[in-house]
Every structure is written in structure tokens, then in C-alpha cells.
Amino acid sequence: MPVGHGSDSMAGPVAWGIRTFNPNGEIPVPHDSADAEPPRREPKQDSKQDLQPRILVVDDDPMVCMAIEIHLERHNFRVTIADGGEAGLGALEGMNFDLMIVDIFMPHMRGFESIRIFHERAPSVPLIAMSGYAFANLDTPAPDFLRMALELGATRCLRKPFTPVALLAVINECLADIRSPSATAAQSR
């Protein structure tokens, strides 16, 4: 089943806060983003864990977060989930990430504000923007939100609902881009 089926939730924040998955078998502990300090970098346990890409997923829909988290865990990614823009920015300050997946429309951040702010805070980290925003009036042309996200700093975009295969393909493209010698040379200019 596609991830993010339906439109983005425009309701208030969910009290899931930030969770970090550790593929070494530790159980993630939910934190309330209002009460908790930003997560800290986990102590190094072994070199295998250090090689696993760390991904920050920022979305206010807990079902989308859970689906993404489960799929990425199965593919040996280290995943941190933030239930909204504020929690995501807190996670970004407390840890280093190899990639960010950020929903365009979330409560407490207006539209593209989240994409712009996340890109400004971590310009060298690839950002995948995602949106499932549905318009009530299908007769009028909809703005191309995903194209606008690219103009504000997103590396790639996904339209919800998307398949797990599409998610993994876009993630692998972004990670390959930052590892390629030509991308490294372009970033240093």
C-alpha cells in the first residue's frame, strides 16, 4: 500500500515528539517535543552502525512516519522521526543526518517555510520534500508545490501517496549524488 495515502493532516501536532530507531535492536522511546531536550548523538557502538545512513523524517502524520520508519529500518537506515517542524529543527540541532525527508504542509510552519528553514540549517544535507496536499476545487489548476520546493532547496520530491520502492529509489539517488566525486567537487565550489 502506498505511503501517505490521502491528504496531509492539517490538525494540531501529535504528542509523538522525536523518536530515534537504532537498528541494533534497541527499542525507540517516544519523547514529547515540548518537554524533552533535543536528542543527542548516540555513542558509537560499532563501525557497522557508523556506516548506516542517518535519516531525519519530519511529518505530522504518525501513520506516514511509521510506514516510512518501518520500511527504512528494514533497509538498514538509522531513522529519527520528528512529528512536526519544531521537533525536526530540534533534532537537526542535536544530531548529524545524511538525508532529510520533510513534509511540505505541517501545522505551525506555513507551507514552504519548513523546506526553506531546513535547507538553511543544513544546506549540505539532501532534502526530499513530500506532499499529498489535495485541492478541493479540481477545476482550477493547482500550484506545483513540489516544483516550488525544489526552488527553495529540496533535492528531490515525492508526491503522496508513494510506494516504498519509489521512496527507496529517491533516497538512494540522493545518497549516491552526495557520494559521487563530481557532486563533491560541485559542493566545494
N, C-alpha and C positions, 0 to 999 in steps of 0.2 A: 504494500500500500504506500502511496506517495507520502512523503513527509510534509507536514504543514497543510494538510487538506483543509480547505475553507479559507475564509479571510482572516487577516491578522486580528488578534484580540485588541480591542480598544478600551477594555476595562482597566481598573486600577491594578497596581502591582500585586503580584502573588508573593506570599511570605516564604519563598524558597531561597532567596538570597543567593549566595555563591556556594557551589559545590565543586570539589575537585575530585576527579576519578584517578586512582592510582592503579595501573594495570597489574601491579604486583599482588593484588588480592585484597588490599585494604578497603574497607567499606567507606564510601564517601559520607561525610557528615554534613547535613544542611546547616547553613548559617543564616540568621536573619540579618540582612544587609544593613538595617538601621542600628543594630546593637553590636555587630561584630566589627573588628578591625579588618582592614583588607587582608586577604590571605597572604601568607609569607611563602617564599620559595621553600620547597620541601628539601630536606637534607639529601645529599647524594647517597644513593644506596648501592648502585652498581652501574657499570658502564652501559649495559643494555638499556636501562631506563633513560640514561642521558641521551641515547640515540633516538628515542621515540619523540616525534614532533609533538610539541605542546600547542593545543588549540583552545582559544577562548571563544565560546559560543554565547552570544548575547541576544536573548529573545524573551519577551514577556509571556509567551505561551508555553506552559510547562509540558504539554504533550509534544510540541515540536522539539523542545530541548531534550526531553527524554529519548525521543526517537533518534535524534542526531547523536546523542551521547552513546546510546547502545550500539549503534552502527559503527561509530568511530572507535569505541573500545574494542570491538571485535577485530578491528584492523590495526591494533597496536598504537593508537594515538593516546596521548595523555590529554584529557579533556577537563576544562574548567567551565562550569555553567554559571552564567550570571542572569538573573531574572529581569533585568532591565538596564537602561543606560547608566544609571548611577552606580549600580553594583558592578557593571562591566568596567567602568572607569576605575573603580576601587581595585578590581582585580588586576587591571593593567598597570597600576602603580606598584602593586605588590609582587608581581611576577613577570618573567620574560616569556613571550609567546613567539611561536614560529608562524602563526596564522591566526586571523580573527574572522569569525563569521558573525555578522551583525545584521539584525532585522532593521529595516528602514523605519517602520512605524511602530513606536512604542510609547506608552504613557510617560509623561514627564520630560520628553525630548520631542521637539517638533520636527516631524518629517526627516529631512536630511541633516538636521543638526547632529544626530548621532554619527552619521558617516563622516562628516567634516571633523568633528571633535576627535573621534577615534583615530582618524588618519593623521591629524595634527599631533596627537600624543605619541603615536608610534608610526612615523612615516615610512620606516624601512620594513614594517611588518605587513605582508599582503593581507588585504581585507576583502572578504567576499560579502557583498551586500545581498540580502534576500528580502523579498516582499511577496505577499499574497493579497495585497490590497485590492479589493473588488469595488467597482463603481456601481452605484445604484442605477444610474441612467446609462444604459448601454448604447443609446443613440448618439451621444456626443463622443468625440474622440478623447481618449484618456491620455493624460500626460505620460510620457515614457519615464517612469520613476527610476527604472534600472539604468537607463542611459544617463540620467542626471546623476545617479550615484557614482557612475564611472568618472564623470566630470569632476566630482568632489573628492576623488581619491580612491574609490574602490578599484581593486584589481580585476575582479570578476563579479558576475551577478548570477543569482538564481531566482527564478520565479516559482513561488509556492503554488501548488504542490509540486515537489520534485522527487525523483526516485533516489533511493540510496546509491545506485550506480552513478547517477548524474552528480550527486554530492561528492562522492569519492573521486570522480574524474576531475572535477573542478579543483578540489583540494590538491590532488597530485600535480595538476598543471601549475598551480601557484607555487608549490614547493619545488618543482623542477625548475621553474623560472628563477627562483632565488638561488638555486644551487648551480646554475649554468654559468660558465666563465663569462659569456657575453653579458649576462644580467649583472654579474658582479662588477664588471668594468663600467657598465652604464650607470650603476648606482654610485660609483666612486667619482663620477664626473660632476 
